[in-house]
Amino acid sequence: MSPSDISMYHVMLRMVLALVLGGCIGLEREKRSQAAGLRTHMLVSLGSALVMLISVYGFPDLSGDNKAAVDVARIAAQVVSGVGFLGAGTIIRNGTSVKGLTTAASLWVSAAIGLACGSGFISAALFGCALSLVALWLLNKYDIKNRVAHRIHELEVVVEEREGWLSELTKVAEEQGLTVRSIRMRPERNAGKSWTKWLGAGQGTEQKDRSDHLSESDMEVGREGDHPEELDDKERTLASARHLQIELKVLSEDVKSVAVCCEMILRLQGVSDVHMLS
């Protein structure tokens, strides 16, 4: 087929439709504050439609019985692999958690919708876009409800460097009825700078600088029965030791259980600081 076999009106219609359908998917990703949003999905879909038009109508001299056997559809096939590299840039791995897989998949679907528009398969493009929005929007609501019912809380614990912390912290969390989703350990960058005083569930934390004099109300920072002199000795011991920062993600329906878990962790020998980040 040659460019003369299709009118400029139909070319523009297919490209505009690809732009709009890709934008519908991109708008949903934009509302979720994803790296690949409205413009990215629109451009991916538009580019895919343009490549498909070139593949179908751009090489009339290479078609026919007396011409070289060339598979011009291979140009459109490269869109799939090309978008794969683009989607890989949206995937972020943090410890054992992976983010961006849904956005990468939505980019791939946008490319497929663009190819369908470019080839003139309009019904497949429209239906594919509708199903994609159902998967992204409706199923996302179900996922949010599931996360609320089983909320993930992130804890940050600063400890002395020694072996056995991972199993010990996991044991404390499980004793409080929490499920450990992931745990990561790394050297602590600002070791020995602050204590964290737990005020109770939902009341947050209060930090005290070690250089300040400890008042009677600050005795709650350590274990029950600690005195200011004992805390000073504890501070000197912790300051001389190398520290590790452990990030712990636990699953719990009750924030009070998480607060109790933090208090129990703070009572462990060698623990200098505990934060509940979320």
N, C-alpha and C positions, 0 to 999 in steps of 0.2 A: 504494500500500500504506500502511497505517496502523500505528501502534505496537501495536494490538491483534492484528495479524497475526503477531506474533512474541512468544514468551514471554520473560519476564524471565530464565529459565534460559539460553536461547539467546543473549540479549544479553550476559549475564555471561560465557558460555563463549567467545564471539567476542572479547570484550575481554581476557579473561585469556590466551587463546591468542596474541593479538597482542602482549601484554606479554611473554610468555615467549619467543616467537620473536625479537622485537626484542632481548631481553636476551641471547639466544645470540650474536647478531652483536656486540652491544655488549661482551660479555665478552671476545671475541677482541681487540677494539680496546683494551679496558682493559688487557689483558696486554701490549700493545705500547706502553703509556704514551702513548696518543693523547689529544688534548684532548677529543674527543667519545667518551666511553666507555660504560659500562654504563647509567647512568641516562639519558643523552641518547638512546640508541637505543631504550630501553624507552619513554620518553615520546613519541618521534616515532612509533613503531609504534602505541602506544595511542591517541594523538591522531588518527592517520590512520584507525584502525578506528572511532573515535567519530564522526568526520566522515562516514565512509561510511554508518554506521547512520542518522545524521541525514538524509543525502541520500536514502536509500531509504525510510525509514519516518517521517520527521519532517514531511512536508508532504502529508498525505492530502487536505486541502481543495483543493489545487491540481491534483489528478489527476482524470480523468474527461472525458467527452465534452463536457459543457456548461461546463467550467471554462476558465480562461486557460491557454494553451499555455506552460508554464514548464518549462525543462530543469533539474530539481533536481540532476542529476548534475554541474552546473557547480561546485557546492560542493566535491565530491570532487576535481574537476580542479584546483582552486586549491591542493590539497595539494602537487602536484608542483612548482609554481613557488615555493610558500612554503618547501619544504624546500631548494630551490636556494639561496635566500638564506642559510639556516642552514648549508648545506654550504660556501658561500663563506667563511664565517668560520673554517673549519678549514684553509683553504689558505694556506700561508705561502710567499712568494717571497723567496729569499735569493740575490742575484746572479743566476746563470744556473740555479740549482737551485730546484725547486718541491717542497714537502712538503705532505702532507695530502690529496692527490687521492684516495687509496684510502679514507680516512675519510669524505670527502665523498660518494663513491660508495656507501659502506656505509649512510650516512644515507638516501640516496635509495632504496636497496633496502629498508631497514627501513620506509620510508613505503609503498612498494608492497606489502610483506607485510601491513602494517596494513590497507591498503585491501582486499586480498584476504580477510583475516579478517572485516572488517566486512561485506563483501558476501556472506559465506557460502561463498566459494570456498576451502574449507579445504585441499583437496588441492594446489592451486596454491601456497598459502602455505607448506605444509610442504615441498614439493619445492623451492620457491624459496629457502627458508632453508637447506636442505641443500646446494644448489649454491653458495650464497654462502659457507658455511663451508668448502667444498672449495676455492673460489677464494682465500679469505683464509688458510687454514691450510696446506694442502698446497702451493700455489704459492708461499707465503711461504718454505717450507723450500727450495724450488728456488732462489729468489732469494737466500737467505742463502748457499747453497753457491756460487752464481755470484759473489757479492761477495767471499767468502773467496778464491776462485781468482783474482780480479782486484780486489784491494783498492784502495780509494781512500784516498790519503794527502793530508793538508792541510798545506801549508807556508805560513809567514808570513815575508815578507821586508821589511826596512826599507831603503830606498834613498834616495839623493839625488834631488831632483826634476829630471828631465830627460826628454827624449823617447827612445823606442826601448826602454824597459824590457820591454814586453810581448813583443816579438819576440825580444829577447835572452834573456830567461828561458825562453821556449818553446824556443828553439834549444838551450840548455844541457840542458833536461830531455829533449828528443828525442835528444840525443847520448848520453845515459845509458840509452836504451831505454825511457823513460817516455812515457806518453800523457797529454797535457794535457787534462783534462776541462773545466775552467773557470778563469778568471783574473779577479781584480777588484782595482781600485786605489782607494785613498782616502788623504786626508791622515793622516799619522802623529800620534797624540795625545801620545805620550811619547817623542818623538824624542831620540836621543842619550843615553839613560840606561844602556844596558847592551850588552855584547858577548855573543855566544853562542859557547861553546867546544864543538866537537863531539868526543865521546869515542869514537865508533865506533858501529856499528849495534847497536841494542838496548841501549845503555848510557846513552841519554838525553843531556842537555845540562847544562852548568854555566855559570851566569851570573856575571859579574864587574861590580861597580859601577865606573863610570869614575872616581870620586873616589878609589878605592883605588890604592895603588902597585902597579905590575905587577911580578910576580916573574918569574924565568926560565921557570918552567913556564907562565906566561901568554902567552909569546911565540907559542904555537900558535894564539892567537885570530886573528891576522892572517895574512897570507901567510907562506910559509916565507922565512926570512931577515930578517923584520922585527925591529927592535930596539926597546926601550922608548922611545927618543927618537923613532923613526919613528912609533910608535903614538901618542905624544903629539901629534905634528904631524897625524896622521891624524884624531885625535879632535877637534882644534881645527877642522880643515877641515869635518868632518862636522857639528859642532855649529853652525857658522855657516851651513850650508846648510839649505834647506827639505827636509823628508823626506816620503816617501810610504810607505804600508803596502800591500803587495801580497799578496793571498791567492791561493794557487796550489793547485789540486786536480789531482793526477796519479794515473794508474792504473798499478799495478805489482804483480807477483807476488812480488818480492824487495825486502825492506826495506833490504838493503845497497845496492842501486842508488839508492834514495831518499836514503840517508845520503851516498853519494858525490856525488849531485846537489847536496845542500845544501853540501857542502864546495866544490864547483866554483862555486856561486853566491856563496859567501862570498869567493872569490878575485876576483870581478869588481870593477872600479873603481867606487866609489860605493856599494857595499853595506856597511851598517853592522851588520846583524843578520839572523839566520836562525833560525827555530823550526820544528821538525816537530811539529805539533799532534796528528796522529793517523797 
